[in-house]
Structure formats: structure tokens, C-alpha cells
């Protein structure tokens, strides 16, 4: 545990609000093994660490509707875990 992480690189083409195509590049680090599942508290802590790394709080964050953050959604009304 804590010895290995999976690193993946990617790229994707997205359209801006003005219809222009831009290519986005990203990198992802995922622990290969953990002694316990992630919790909402872990997500909040890792988010705070990201803010420290980027030296500020972003205007907007986009999360997939993960069960650590979202209990359910009903016609756009989102119920959060915390």
C-alpha cells in the first residue's frame, strides 16, 4: 500500500462557448491500492490540497456524480452527501 500509483495521460477536443475547438491535455494519478475506500472526508481533503497546489480556489469545479459527493438527482435537483 502507498507504493504505487497508476498514471494516465489523455487528450480531448472540446468546443468553447463560441464554437471554437480546443484540444485539452490532462494527467491523472490514481492509487493502485489503498487500505480502505475513499470517503467524503478524503475528497474534501484532497480538494483542499489541490487548491494549495494551484495556489487558489477555482471559479468552477466539475465532478462526475460520484456517490461520495451526490446522494441522488431528481430533474436537476441534486442532493449532496454533506
C-alpha positions in Angstrom: 0.0 0.0 0.0 1.2 3.5 -0.8 3.9 2.1 -3.1 2.3 2.5 -6.5 0.0 4.9 -8.4 -1.4 4.5 -11.9 -0.7 7.5 -14.1 -2.7 8.1 -17.2 -2.4 10.8 -19.8 -5.1 11.9 -22.1 -6.3 14.5 -24.6 -9.7 15.5 -25.7 -11.2 18.1 -28.2 -13.9 20.3 -26.7 -15.9 23.3 -28.1 -15.7 26.6 -26.4 -18.9 28.7 -25.8 -18.0 30.5 -29.1 -17.9 27.2 -31.0 -14.1 27.1 -31.4 -12.5 23.7 -31.0 -9.7 23.5 -28.5 -7.5 20.5 -27.5 -7.2 19.8 -23.8 -4.5 17.7 -22.3 -4.7 16.1 -18.8 -2.9 13.7 -16.5 -4.4 11.5 -13.8 -2.8 9.9 -10.8 -4.8 7.0 -9.1 -3.5 5.0 -6.1 -3.2 1.3 -7.2 -4.1 0.1 -3.7 -5.5 1.6 -0.6 -6.2 0.1 2.8 -9.7 1.5 2.8 -12.2 3.0 0.4 -12.3 6.8 -0.2 -14.7 8.8 2.0 -16.3 12.2 1.5 -13.8 13.5 4.0 -10.9 12.2 1.8 -12.4 14.0 -1.2 -12.7 17.3 0.7 -9.1 17.0 2.0 -7.7 16.2 -1.5 -9.7 19.1 -2.9 -8.1 21.4 -0.3 -4.7 20.0 -1.2 -5.4 20.7 -4.9 -6.3 24.3 -4.1 -3.0 24.7 -2.2 -1.1 23.2 -5.2 -2.9 25.5 -7.7 -2.4 28.5 -5.3 -6.1 29.4 -5.2 -9.7 28.3 -5.5 -11.0 27.8 -8.9 -14.1 29.6 -10.1 -15.8 26.3 -11.0 -15.2 22.6 -10.3 -17.0 19.9 -12.4 -17.4 16.5 -10.7 -18.9 13.4 -12.1 -21.9 12.4 -9.9 -19.9 10.2 -7.6 -21.6 8.6 -4.7 -19.0 10.2 -2.4 -20.5 13.6 -3.3 -24.0 13.1 -4.5 -26.8 11.0 -2.9 -29.2 11.4 -5.8 -30.5 13.7 -8.5 -34.1 14.5 -9.4 -34.7 16.5 -12.5 -31.6 18.6 -11.9 -32.2 18.9 -8.1 -29.0 17.5 -6.6 -28.9 16.1 -3.1 -25.3 16.2 -1.7 -23.8 13.8 0.9 -22.5 16.7 3.1 
